[in-house]
Amino acid sequence: MLLVSTALELGLISALTVLALYLSYTMLDICDLSTDGCFTLGAAVGAIVAISGHPFLSIIAAMGAGVLSGFITAFLQTKLGVNSLLAGIIVNTGLYSINIAVMNNTSLLNMNNTDTIFTKFKSLLENTFLAGSYKLVVALIFVALVVILLTLFLKTRMGLAIRATGNNPDMVRSSSINTTVIIIIGLCISNAITALSGCLLAQYNKSVNIDIGTGMVTIALASLLIGYLFFKKRGVGLRALGAIFGAIIFRAVYTLALQINMPAHMLKLISSIIVVIAIAGPYLYEKFMASARRRREMR
């Protein structure tokens, strides 16, 4: 039960990064490769602010740092003509040095004696039936808030513009909508959510390592594609829930791999394999069904 609870908690925290990718990759059609660095940035900024005695302010500070990261990525794409993939790689590379600087020129921050969002909720829920599940409660609150706000936002005029820009930017430009502003806003929101995810994971683990965000874009993409398999033709809200569902399934696979004593260095390979299966699975299934139909017609 402890393993299941841990997998669920970590799955929900990483689901925030999946929701960020849901906005940038699915809606805006931009694969933001700065995700790993932005995740670490949120963790580092959040940890520093929490260590200074402000655990709730750390959430705002981390998201603000994420907004700046998203703005720089979008600026490179829209104002300097840098390819979106290359812009993400450039920002991700630069963030490594920035993250080290934020962490006071060290690669590891210890938060064992620091008040965090989780310890605050532990005190708040003491002597209640939720006392033993305070970490899960925190993760659920933040995920629920992000899903609700993101779903409502994507139904606004700006949200519809973001969705339209991802589908057909030429049509959006012909409608006198500034796609540059749309991309900047979309990536700023997306990176803010990614940084929030990193901040929560740092406070959950009570430590920050400079490599805490390594591979997060792969994990998020795999989770997003898993959820997409189940909620492919659903509405915005259900597809967001599908992203969360995918993150939990992915974390469950991770937990299972650890239970069978798989070496830690093999987990990245598992992530890559899951991505390949999630992408190639529907394609191979459609080819198989088309081949089956042709065989039936030939009889």
Backbone bond lengths (Angstrom), bond angles and torsions (degrees), N, CA, C in turn:
res aa  C-N    CA-C-N  psi(-1)  N-CA   C-N-CA  omega(-1)  CA-C   N-CA-C  phi
1 M - - - 1.463 - - 1.531 111.43 -
2 L 1.336 115.96 -34.89 1.455 119.81 178.50 1.524 110.83 -64.63
3 L 1.343 115.89 -40.48 1.464 120.21 178.57 1.521 111.02 -65.48
4 V 1.325 116.78 -40.88 1.464 121.26 179.16 1.521 110.18 -63.99
5 S 1.339 115.87 -43.87 1.458 120.55 179.83 1.529 110.97 -63.43
6 T 1.327 116.83 -43.57 1.465 121.03 179.25 1.519 111.05 -63.64
7 A 1.337 116.09 -43.55 1.466 120.33 179.29 1.522 110.96 -62.07
8 L 1.331 116.21 -38.51 1.460 120.56 179.76 1.524 111.03 -68.36
9 E 1.329 116.21 -42.53 1.470 120.50 179.40 1.530 111.23 -63.39
10 L 1.328 116.27 -48.80 1.467 120.46 -179.91 1.529 111.28 -67.04
11 G 1.341 115.85 -34.75 1.460 119.93 177.71 1.515 111.41 -63.57
12 L 1.326 117.10 -40.12 1.464 121.08 179.40 1.527 111.46 -69.31
13 I 1.341 116.51 -39.45 1.465 119.60 178.91 1.527 110.54 -65.07
14 S 1.338 116.59 -44.47 1.475 119.20 178.77 1.519 111.10 -71.27
15 A 1.342 116.76 -20.74 1.470 120.45 177.94 1.521 111.38 -61.83
16 L 1.324 117.28 -26.95 1.464 119.99 177.58 1.527 110.70 -64.23
17 T 1.334 116.63 -40.43 1.470 119.77 175.95 1.522 110.36 -65.52
18 V 1.331 116.71 -36.74 1.460 120.94 177.72 1.522 110.08 -63.82
19 L 1.321 117.30 -40.62 1.471 121.06 177.41 1.530 111.02 -64.71
20 A 1.337 115.99 -35.56 1.468 119.65 176.49 1.524 110.19 -63.70
21 L 1.325 115.79 -42.93 1.458 120.12 178.53 1.525 110.96 -69.64
22 Y 1.325 116.38 -30.94 1.464 121.57 175.31 1.524 110.46 -58.47
23 L 1.339 115.59 -39.78 1.461 120.15 178.91 1.525 111.69 -72.66
24 S 1.332 116.66 -49.39 1.471 119.66 -174.20 1.529 112.64 -77.19
25 Y 1.324 117.38 -40.89 1.468 120.85 -174.23 1.530 112.27 -87.28
26 T 1.340 116.14 -47.94 1.467 119.60 -176.60 1.522 111.96 -78.40
27 M 1.321 116.52 -46.37 1.459 120.22 -174.75 1.528 112.61 -85.02
28 L 1.333 116.89 -44.74 1.457 121.19 -174.97 1.523 112.53 -94.33
29 D 1.336 116.41 -10.49 1.469 122.89 179.38 1.534 111.61 60.02
30 I 1.331 116.02 40.45 1.467 121.95 176.01 1.520 108.19 -126.50
31 C 1.311 116.73 120.52 1.465 120.73 176.77 1.532 107.39 -86.69
32 D 1.315 115.86 100.97 1.463 121.80 -174.12 1.527 110.07 -85.11
33 L 1.320 116.62 102.86 1.460 121.42 -178.37 1.528 112.77 -83.74
34 S 1.322 117.28 6.12 1.470 119.36 174.12 1.522 111.51 -86.36
35 T 1.333 116.77 3.69 1.466 122.00 -175.57 1.524 112.78 -55.60
36 D 1.335 117.44 -45.62 1.468 120.53 -178.05 1.521 111.36 -59.12
37 G 1.328 116.52 -48.26 1.457 120.73 -179.00 1.510 112.31 -67.58
38 C 1.330 116.90 -38.77 1.464 121.16 179.80 1.524 110.89 -66.87
39 F 1.319 116.92 -37.60 1.467 121.91 177.32 1.530 109.64 -60.34
40 T 1.342 116.04 -47.25 1.464 120.77 178.68 1.522 111.04 -65.43
41 L 1.332 116.89 -37.32 1.464 121.06 177.99 1.520 110.78 -60.17
42 G 1.329 116.75 -45.85 1.464 120.53 177.85 1.518 111.82 -61.69
43 A 1.338 115.76 -40.27 1.464 120.32 178.92 1.522 110.91 -64.98
44 A 1.338 116.70 -44.52 1.466 121.58 -177.37 1.528 111.63 -67.07
45 V 1.328 116.71 -49.41 1.470 120.77 -179.53 1.527 110.30 -62.76
46 G 1.327 116.63 -45.13 1.462 120.75 178.84 1.518 111.98 -60.64
47 A 1.329 116.66 -41.26 1.463 120.65 -179.72 1.522 111.63 -65.25
48 I 1.330 116.45 -44.74 1.472 120.41 -179.33 1.531 111.07 -61.36
49 V 1.341 116.23 -43.91 1.466 119.91 -179.79 1.524 110.83 -68.36
50 A 1.337 117.24 -39.05 1.466 120.77 178.27 1.527 111.07 -65.58
51 I 1.325 117.18 -40.64 1.465 121.63 178.60 1.526 110.73 -62.74
52 S 1.332 115.80 -31.24 1.470 119.51 178.64 1.530 111.96 -77.21
53 G 1.345 116.43 -1.61 1.460 120.44 174.39 1.508 115.78 103.16
54 H 1.344 118.03 18.61 1.468 120.51 -177.57 1.538 110.71 -131.69
55 P 1.339 117.81 74.19 1.470 120.33 -176.75 1.526 114.57 -62.79
56 F 1.338 117.58 -36.79 1.462 119.40 179.91 1.531 111.11 -75.35
57 L 1.324 116.47 -37.93 1.451 120.53 176.63 1.529 111.15 -64.91
58 S 1.337 116.60 -25.83 1.468 120.51 -179.94 1.521 111.39 -61.36
59 I 1.327 116.87 -31.91 1.465 121.13 179.01 1.529 110.09 -64.94
60 I 1.334 115.67 -47.01 1.466 120.59 -179.99 1.520 110.78 -65.31
61 A 1.340 116.08 -42.55 1.470 120.60 -179.22 1.526 110.80 -63.45
62 A 1.324 116.89 -42.90 1.464 120.74 -179.69 1.521 110.88 -63.73
63 M 1.329 116.92 -44.07 1.461 120.67 179.86 1.525 110.98 -66.70
64 G 1.333 116.74 -35.89 1.462 120.07 175.79 1.516 111.79 -62.89
65 A 1.345 116.34 -40.89 1.465 120.64 176.40 1.521 110.56 -63.73
66 G 1.326 116.45 -37.72 1.467 120.87 177.50 1.521 111.80 -63.86
67 V 1.333 116.20 -38.75 1.470 120.83 177.69 1.524 110.16 -60.83
68 L 1.337 116.79 -43.32 1.467 120.89 179.09 1.529 110.77 -63.36
69 S 1.328 116.54 -41.49 1.461 120.48 177.96 1.527 111.28 -61.96
70 G 1.334 115.61 -44.62 1.460 119.96 179.04 1.514 112.18 -64.77
71 F 1.337 116.22 -37.65 1.472 120.49 179.19 1.533 110.97 -63.24
72 I 1.329 116.22 -43.57 1.471 119.82 -179.63 1.526 110.31 -64.11
73 T 1.332 116.62 -43.41 1.462 120.56 178.61 1.528 110.49 -60.43
74 A 1.338 116.25 -46.31 1.462 120.66 179.91 1.522 111.57 -66.41
75 F 1.328 117.09 -37.65 1.464 121.45 179.64 1.522 110.75 -62.19
76 L 1.325 116.66 -43.11 1.463 120.49 178.56 1.533 110.67 -60.21
77 Q 1.342 115.84 -38.98 1.466 120.38 -177.97 1.519 112.22 -73.33
78 T 1.321 115.56 -46.93 1.464 119.74 -168.86 1.524 114.46 -89.62
79 K 1.330 117.23 -30.60 1.459 120.63 -175.05 1.523 113.73 -105.83
80 L 1.327 116.81 -25.90 1.460 119.69 -177.54 1.528 112.59 -111.24
81 G 1.331 116.68 0.43 1.462 121.02 175.16 1.511 115.02 69.81
82 V 1.332 117.64 23.64 1.463 121.28 179.05 1.527 108.95 -82.02
83 N 1.310 116.33 135.84 1.466 121.08 176.97 1.527 110.16 -55.47
84 S 1.343 116.86 142.85 1.469 121.01 -174.19 1.528 112.43 -59.36
85 L 1.326 117.35 -41.03 1.463 120.26 179.00 1.525 110.57 -66.16
86 L 1.330 116.31 -43.95 1.455 120.61 -179.55 1.527 110.98 -67.20
87 A 1.323 116.91 -36.66 1.468 120.58 178.29 1.528 110.31 -61.84
88 G 1.335 116.16 -42.58 1.459 120.28 177.90 1.519 112.06 -62.48
89 I 1.343 116.38 -41.65 1.471 121.02 179.62 1.531 110.43 -64.87
90 I 1.337 116.52 -42.51 1.469 121.22 -179.81 1.525 110.57 -61.90
91 V 1.326 116.71 -48.55 1.464 120.78 -179.25 1.519 110.67 -64.76
92 N 1.329 116.43 -41.64 1.469 120.60 179.38 1.528 110.70 -60.36
93 T 1.317 116.66 -41.95 1.467 121.18 179.23 1.525 111.00 -65.63
94 G 1.329 116.41 -45.50 1.459 120.35 179.67 1.519 112.99 -64.93
95 L 1.334 116.47 -34.01 1.461 120.42 -178.66 1.523 112.82 -65.83
96 Y 1.335 116.80 -23.92 1.469 119.01 178.88 1.532 109.73 -59.61
97 S 1.322 116.80 -47.48 1.471 120.99 179.13 1.523 110.99 -67.15
98 I 1.334 116.24 -40.53 1.465 120.02 179.58 1.527 110.84 -63.43
99 N 1.322 116.17 -41.80 1.470 120.27 -179.79 1.522 111.60 -63.76
100 I 1.331 116.58 -39.96 1.467 120.19 176.36 1.530 110.01 -61.17
101 A 1.331 115.71 -42.17 1.466 120.14 179.52 1.530 111.12 -64.87
102 V 1.332 116.97 -42.38 1.465 121.49 178.54 1.529 110.73 -60.94
103 M 1.334 115.76 -36.29 1.460 121.27 -179.08 1.534 112.45 -84.77
104 N 1.330 116.30 21.66 1.475 122.21 177.48 1.527 112.04 61.13
105 N 1.334 114.50 42.73 1.469 121.67 175.15 1.526 113.42 60.00
106 T 1.309 116.00 34.61 1.458 121.72 174.09 1.515 108.75 -131.14
107 S 1.323 116.40 157.93 1.467 119.66 -178.59 1.527 112.93 -95.98
108 L 1.330 116.89 0.20 1.469 120.33 -177.47 1.520 110.81 -145.80
109 L 1.328 115.73 130.65 1.461 122.07 174.70 1.521 109.20 -116.39
110 N 1.327 116.92 130.73 1.462 122.08 179.14 1.522 109.19 -101.80
111 M 1.333 116.98 130.30 1.460 121.34 -177.87 1.528 112.05 -121.19
112 N 1.331 116.87 24.77 1.463 120.67 -176.57 1.521 113.19 -60.09
113 N 1.316 117.39 -33.97 1.466 121.24 -178.65 1.527 112.07 -104.12
114 T 1.325 115.54 24.73 1.463 121.17 -175.93 1.520 111.35 -110.91
115 D 1.331 116.06 137.00 1.465 120.23 172.01 1.516 108.92 -72.47
116 T 1.326 116.70 133.30 1.458 122.05 179.74 1.527 109.50 -125.65
117 I 1.306 115.43 176.54 1.473 120.64 174.00 1.524 110.01 -55.65
118 F 1.318 115.97 -39.29 1.461 120.73 -176.35 1.523 111.74 -69.98
119 T 1.336 117.97 -41.96 1.460 119.39 178.50 1.527 111.29 -67.48
120 K 1.335 116.59 -33.05 1.468 120.13 177.36 1.530 110.68 -64.95
121 F 1.321 116.32 -42.99 1.460 119.62 178.83 1.527 111.36 -72.10
122 K 1.322 116.68 -29.14 1.465 119.96 175.93 1.515 110.30 -61.79
123 S 1.321 116.21 -43.49 1.473 121.22 177.49 1.522 110.92 -67.47
124 L 1.334 115.85 -38.89 1.463 120.89 -177.89 1.527 111.97 -66.66
125 L 1.333 116.25 -36.30 1.460 121.08 -176.06 1.521 113.09 -95.89
126 E 1.331 115.59 6.26 1.473 119.52 -179.95 1.525 110.14 -60.18
127 N 1.323 115.64 140.14 1.476 123.69 -179.95 1.530 112.44 69.09
128 T 1.325 118.01 20.18 1.466 122.21 172.96 1.523 108.56 -117.10
129 F 1.315 116.67 169.03 1.463 120.07 -178.91 1.531 112.04 -70.65
130 L 1.322 116.61 -10.90 1.463 121.37 178.88 1.529 112.30 -96.61
131 A 1.315 117.04 4.82 1.468 120.70 -174.98 1.525 112.43 -57.92
132 G 1.327 116.69 -37.85 1.459 120.02 -177.80 1.517 113.53 -81.82
133 S 1.323 116.62 -7.38 1.473 120.70 -176.90 1.529 111.45 -120.90
134 Y 1.327 116.29 28.90 1.469 119.17 -174.22 1.525 112.54 -63.30
135 K 1.332 117.77 -33.38 1.465 120.10 179.02 1.522 110.75 -67.24
136 L 1.323 115.77 -41.00 1.464 120.37 178.17 1.523 110.69 -65.65
137 V 1.324 116.59 -38.15 1.466 120.95 178.66 1.527 110.80 -62.05
138 V 1.334 116.88 -44.79 1.471 120.80 179.24 1.525 110.62 -61.28
139 A 1.332 116.13 -47.44 1.469 120.20 -179.92 1.523 111.00 -61.21
140 L 1.327 117.11 -42.68 1.466 121.32 -179.80 1.522 111.44 -64.18
141 I 1.331 117.24 -40.78 1.466 120.88 -179.37 1.521 110.80 -61.14
142 F 1.335 116.22 -48.81 1.461 119.36 -177.23 1.527 111.77 -67.90
143 V 1.325 116.80 -40.56 1.472 119.55 179.18 1.522 110.36 -65.23
144 A 1.333 116.79 -43.50 1.470 120.66 179.83 1.525 110.76 -61.68
145 L 1.336 116.97 -43.73 1.468 120.47 179.18 1.528 111.53 -61.89
146 V 1.333 116.49 -44.37 1.463 120.11 -178.99 1.528 110.74 -65.78
147 V 1.332 117.43 -42.92 1.468 120.38 179.72 1.523 110.74 -62.25
148 I 1.328 117.11 -46.70 1.464 120.91 -178.74 1.531 110.91 -63.15
149 L 1.333 116.63 -49.40 1.466 120.45 -178.13 1.523 111.60 -66.37
150 L 1.337 116.79 -39.49 1.461 119.90 179.96 1.523 111.28 -67.29
151 T 1.326 116.67 -40.70 1.464 120.96 178.97 1.527 110.63 -64.05
152 L 1.324 116.06 -44.80 1.467 119.87 178.48 1.522 111.13 -64.47
153 F 1.342 116.27 -40.65 1.464 120.56 -179.56 1.523 111.69 -62.97
154 L 1.331 117.00 -42.36 1.463 120.58 -177.74 1.531 112.91 -69.61
155 K 1.329 116.49 -9.89 1.468 120.35 176.60 1.526 111.79 -99.37
156 T 1.338 116.20 -2.94 1.463 119.78 176.10 1.528 109.77 -81.49
157 R 1.319 116.16 175.64 1.464 120.31 179.33 1.534 110.91 -62.27
158 M 1.328 116.45 -41.58 1.460 120.10 178.16 1.523 110.79 -66.04
159 G 1.334 116.54 -42.11 1.457 120.40 178.47 1.517 112.57 -62.28
160 L 1.318 116.11 -41.18 1.461 120.46 176.99 1.526 111.10 -64.73
161 A 1.331 115.73 -35.05 1.469 120.01 177.48 1.531 110.28 -65.85
162 I 1.326 116.93 -38.75 1.467 120.99 177.63 1.522 110.16 -63.39
163 R 1.333 115.98 -45.48 1.468 119.99 179.85 1.527 110.85 -64.18
164 A 1.323 116.35 -39.47 1.467 120.34 179.46 1.521 111.07 -67.83
165 T 1.341 116.91 -38.20 1.463 120.79 178.99 1.515 111.07 -62.77
166 G 1.327 116.55 -38.34 1.454 120.18 177.68 1.510 112.85 -68.02
167 N 1.346 116.63 -33.53 1.467 120.87 -178.69 1.522 112.77 -81.47
168 N 1.331 116.49 -45.86 1.466 120.22 -175.01 1.528 110.06 -153.86
169 P 1.333 117.10 84.52 1.478 119.72 -177.69 1.524 113.64 -61.81
170 D 1.345 117.74 -31.54 1.461 120.55 179.80 1.524 111.40 -64.99
171 M 1.320 115.60 -40.11 1.460 120.08 178.40 1.526 110.36 -65.47
172 V 1.336 116.40 -39.24 1.464 120.79 179.91 1.526 110.11 -64.61
173 R 1.329 117.03 -41.83 1.468 120.61 178.55 1.523 110.98 -63.44
174 S 1.336 115.96 -38.49 1.466 119.75 179.85 1.523 111.89 -67.58
175 S 1.351 116.16 -17.25 1.463 120.94 178.07 1.519 111.64 -92.68
176 S 1.341 116.03 13.36 1.473 123.15 178.25 1.526 112.74 64.41
177 I 1.338 116.27 30.66 1.463 121.27 175.02 1.528 108.29 -100.63
178 N 1.309 116.51 132.24 1.454 121.85 -177.85 1.527 109.31 -78.19
179 T 1.328 116.67 102.33 1.468 120.53 -177.88 1.523 111.89 -68.06
180 T 1.319 117.56 -25.25 1.468 120.82 177.49 1.524 110.52 -61.39
181 V 1.326 115.92 -47.15 1.461 120.75 178.81 1.525 110.29 -64.15
182 I 1.313 116.52 -40.10 1.461 121.22 -179.24 1.528 110.48 -61.75
183 I 1.325 116.70 -45.65 1.469 120.89 -179.29 1.528 110.66 -65.09
184 I 1.329 116.51 -41.98 1.468 120.28 179.68 1.527 110.56 -61.78
185 I 1.319 116.72 -47.22 1.470 120.29 -179.73 1.529 110.62 -63.26
186 G 1.329 116.52 -44.44 1.461 120.52 -179.18 1.517 112.63 -60.55
187 L 1.333 117.14 -45.86 1.470 120.52 -178.95 1.530 111.85 -72.09
188 C 1.314 117.21 -32.65 1.467 119.52 176.62 1.530 110.69 -64.06
189 I 1.325 116.74 -44.89 1.472 120.57 178.61 1.518 110.14 -65.34
190 S 1.322 116.27 -44.96 1.464 121.02 -179.19 1.527 111.65 -59.14
191 N 1.318 116.89 -46.33 1.468 120.67 -179.26 1.523 112.14 -70.91
192 A 1.317 117.50 -29.80 1.469 120.10 175.37 1.526 110.35 -63.29
193 I 1.330 116.80 -40.95 1.467 120.90 178.77 1.525 110.40 -68.54
194 T 1.338 116.97 -39.04 1.467 120.65 176.79 1.521 110.98 -61.34
195 A 1.326 116.69 -44.90 1.468 121.16 179.10 1.524 111.11 -64.13
196 L 1.325 117.32 -36.94 1.464 121.46 175.67 1.524 110.56 -60.06
197 S 1.319 116.45 -43.34 1.466 121.52 178.16 1.529 110.65 -60.25
198 G 1.338 116.70 -44.80 1.459 120.63 179.06 1.519 111.94 -64.06
199 C 1.321 116.66 -40.53 1.462 121.75 179.33 1.528 111.02 -61.58
200 L 1.334 116.68 -44.64 1.463 120.65 -179.88 1.523 111.78 -66.36
201 L 1.344 116.43 -39.72 1.468 118.63 179.83 1.531 110.80 -65.77
202 A 1.324 117.03 -38.86 1.466 120.53 178.25 1.522 110.87 -61.73
203 Q 1.322 116.53 -43.42 1.458 119.76 -179.84 1.521 111.59 -74.29
204 Y 1.305 116.97 -28.02 1.473 121.16 174.85 1.529 110.02 -66.63
205 N 1.337 116.55 -45.90 1.472 121.58 -178.95 1.523 112.67 -80.89
206 K 1.335 116.57 -15.54 1.463 122.95 -174.81 1.521 111.98 58.74
207 S 1.310 115.79 33.81 1.465 121.48 175.84 1.525 108.88 -165.56
208 V 1.320 115.00 157.63 1.461 121.21 176.31 1.521 108.22 -133.22
209 N 1.320 115.28 125.28 1.457 121.59 173.38 1.520 107.86 -109.71
210 I 1.307 117.03 146.89 1.459 120.28 -178.07 1.526 111.81 -60.06
211 D 1.329 117.07 -21.43 1.465 121.32 -179.92 1.526 112.85 -98.17
212 I 1.342 117.81 14.12 1.461 120.63 -175.41 1.529 112.60 -60.86
213 G 1.331 116.54 -28.12 1.469 119.50 -177.82 1.513 114.43 -96.23
214 T 1.336 117.31 -0.62 1.463 120.00 -177.06 1.530 111.58 -61.58
215 G 1.317 115.78 125.63 1.465 121.08 178.05 1.515 114.55 85.08
216 M 1.351 118.31 2.30 1.461 119.95 -177.09 1.519 111.98 -64.96
217 V 1.337 117.94 -33.33 1.459 119.43 179.45 1.523 110.51 -66.23
218 T 1.332 117.26 -35.70 1.464 120.79 177.53 1.515 111.10 -69.19
219 I 1.341 115.57 -44.53 1.461 120.38 178.70 1.526 110.54 -61.56
220 A 1.332 116.53 -45.06 1.467 121.04 -178.59 1.528 110.95 -64.92
221 L 1.335 116.37 -41.58 1.462 119.99 179.57 1.518 110.88 -64.73
222 A 1.340 116.73 -43.25 1.464 120.17 177.94 1.523 110.84 -61.48
223 S 1.322 117.16 -45.04 1.465 121.53 179.75 1.522 111.10 -63.00
224 L 1.336 115.89 -41.88 1.466 120.97 -179.95 1.526 111.05 -62.36
225 L 1.331 116.51 -43.14 1.459 120.64 -178.80 1.527 111.57 -70.41
226 I 1.332 116.93 -34.00 1.467 120.08 175.59 1.525 109.76 -63.18
227 G 1.328 116.31 -47.05 1.457 120.14 178.14 1.512 112.38 -64.00
228 Y 1.326 116.66 -34.10 1.460 122.12 -179.59 1.531 111.17 -64.59
229 L 1.336 116.71 -31.18 1.463 120.56 179.07 1.525 111.35 -63.29
230 F 1.345 116.46 -32.97 1.461 120.83 -176.69 1.527 112.98 -92.69
231 F 1.328 117.42 -25.00 1.472 120.73 -175.57 1.520 110.63 -127.86
232 K 1.338 116.71 42.71 1.458 121.99 -172.94 1.520 113.11 -62.21
233 K 1.315 117.54 -45.67 1.465 120.83 -173.41 1.514 111.82 -112.60
234 R 1.326 115.81 34.70 1.458 120.60 179.87 1.517 111.11 -98.88
235 G 1.339 114.80 178.86 1.455 119.97 178.84 1.513 112.26 -75.68
236 V 1.329 115.40 178.70 1.467 121.37 -176.62 1.521 111.04 -59.95
237 G 1.326 117.27 -47.08 1.460 121.15 -178.04 1.514 112.79 -63.03
238 L 1.326 116.64 -45.53 1.466 120.40 -178.96 1.528 111.31 -67.94
239 R 1.305 116.93 -33.99 1.472 119.28 177.71 1.519 110.67 -69.57
240 A 1.327 117.35 -32.44 1.466 120.86 174.40 1.523 110.06 -66.33
241 L 1.329 116.29 -41.24 1.464 120.13 175.89 1.524 110.92 -64.82
242 G 1.332 115.91 -34.03 1.461 120.24 176.62 1.521 111.44 -63.28
243 A 1.330 116.66 -36.32 1.466 120.93 177.37 1.525 110.47 -62.86
244 I 1.331 115.94 -40.56 1.469 120.21 177.91 1.523 110.14 -66.45
245 F 1.319 115.97 -42.96 1.465 122.07 178.62 1.526 110.16 -58.61
246 G 1.322 116.18 -43.11 1.459 121.17 178.94 1.516 111.95 -63.42
247 A 1.347 116.70 -39.77 1.466 120.90 179.21 1.523 111.33 -63.99
248 I 1.323 116.38 -40.02 1.468 120.09 179.51 1.527 110.52 -67.75
249 I 1.340 116.76 -41.57 1.471 120.04 177.85 1.523 110.28 -62.15
250 F 1.318 116.25 -43.85 1.463 120.27 -179.82 1.519 110.55 -61.33
251 R 1.337 117.45 -44.31 1.463 120.64 179.54 1.519 110.68 -65.42
252 A 1.343 117.23 -33.48 1.464 120.26 177.25 1.529 110.92 -65.36
253 V 1.343 116.53 -38.51 1.466 120.47 176.57 1.518 110.28 -64.25
254 Y 1.319 116.41 -40.85 1.462 121.60 176.91 1.529 110.21 -59.20
255 T 1.325 115.43 -46.80 1.463 120.64 -179.01 1.522 110.81 -62.31
256 L 1.326 116.00 -41.54 1.465 120.42 178.17 1.521 110.69 -62.93
257 A 1.325 116.96 -40.93 1.465 120.85 179.23 1.527 110.99 -62.73
258 L 1.326 116.58 -38.78 1.465 120.15 177.96 1.521 111.33 -69.24
259 Q 1.328 116.31 -32.71 1.462 120.29 -179.27 1.528 112.64 -68.57
260 I 1.324 116.74 -28.31 1.474 119.55 179.11 1.530 110.88 -93.18
261 N 1.356 113.54 19.59 1.471 121.08 175.21 1.528 113.40 59.79
262 M 1.326 115.92 36.79 1.461 119.41 175.52 1.527 108.75 -73.41
263 P 1.339 117.96 135.96 1.475 120.67 179.47 1.526 111.23 -56.44
264 A 1.321 116.61 142.22 1.467 122.00 -177.32 1.524 112.20 -59.19
265 H 1.361 116.31 -33.06 1.463 118.33 -177.02 1.531 112.12 -71.57
266 M 1.335 117.35 -11.23 1.463 121.10 179.21 1.529 112.60 -86.44
267 L 1.338 117.35 -11.41 1.456 120.29 -175.45 1.528 112.35 -65.75
268 K 1.329 117.43 -33.68 1.460 119.85 177.27 1.529 110.73 -65.53
269 L 1.341 115.61 -36.16 1.463 119.53 176.90 1.521 110.44 -64.83
270 I 1.321 116.37 -38.88 1.470 120.36 177.21 1.527 110.07 -61.49
271 S 1.336 116.25 -41.87 1.468 120.17 178.25 1.520 110.73 -58.26
272 S 1.325 116.09 -45.23 1.462 120.27 -179.05 1.524 111.30 -64.84
273 I 1.313 116.66 -40.81 1.468 120.78 179.48 1.524 110.89 -63.94
274 I 1.340 116.64 -41.01 1.467 120.58 179.53 1.522 110.24 -63.73
275 V 1.334 117.23 -39.91 1.470 121.13 177.62 1.522 110.11 -61.37
276 V 1.338 116.85 -46.30 1.474 121.14 179.95 1.524 110.53 -60.73
277 I 1.334 116.85 -44.54 1.472 120.68 179.99 1.526 110.57 -63.37
278 A 1.324 116.10 -43.36 1.468 120.29 -178.68 1.525 111.90 -64.72
279 I 1.344 116.59 -36.02 1.467 120.10 -179.63 1.524 111.13 -80.14
280 A 1.336 116.16 -47.67 1.464 120.54 -174.17 1.523 112.79 -78.89
281 G 1.347 117.56 -25.57 1.465 120.79 -176.65 1.521 113.87 -54.82
282 P 1.354 118.48 -56.97 1.467 119.58 179.88 1.533 112.68 -61.05
283 Y 1.335 117.18 -37.70 1.468 121.18 179.67 1.529 110.97 -63.75
284 L 1.331 116.71 -46.65 1.469 120.81 179.91 1.527 110.55 -67.04
285 Y 1.333 116.51 -35.43 1.465 119.97 178.80 1.533 110.81 -64.78
286 E 1.345 115.97 -43.35 1.468 119.76 178.83 1.529 111.22 -64.13
287 K 1.342 117.10 -39.81 1.459 120.65 177.89 1.525 110.72 -64.22
288 F 1.332 115.49 -40.30 1.464 120.06 179.44 1.523 110.86 -64.35
289 M 1.338 116.99 -43.83 1.464 120.85 -179.63 1.527 110.92 -66.52
290 A 1.352 116.50 -38.91 1.466 119.56 178.15 1.519 110.70 -65.26
291 S 1.326 117.44 -40.35 1.461 121.78 177.69 1.521 110.98 -64.38
292 A 1.344 115.65 -39.41 1.462 119.98 178.87 1.521 111.09 -65.07
293 R 1.351 116.18 -39.20 1.467 119.56 178.53 1.528 111.24 -65.24
294 R 1.339 115.83 -41.29 1.463 118.91 178.82 1.527 111.76 -62.76
295 R 1.321 117.27 -39.37 1.468 120.99 178.59 1.511 111.22 -64.38
296 R 1.350 115.81 -38.23 1.462 119.10 179.05 1.521 111.06 -67.18
297 E 1.348 116.11 -38.46 1.466 120.64 -179.07 1.531 111.91 -69.31
298 M 1.328 116.45 -29.33 1.461 120.78 -179.22 1.537 112.03 -76.58
299 R 1.307 117.73 -17.90 1.461 120.75 -178.96 1.540 111.20 -76.93
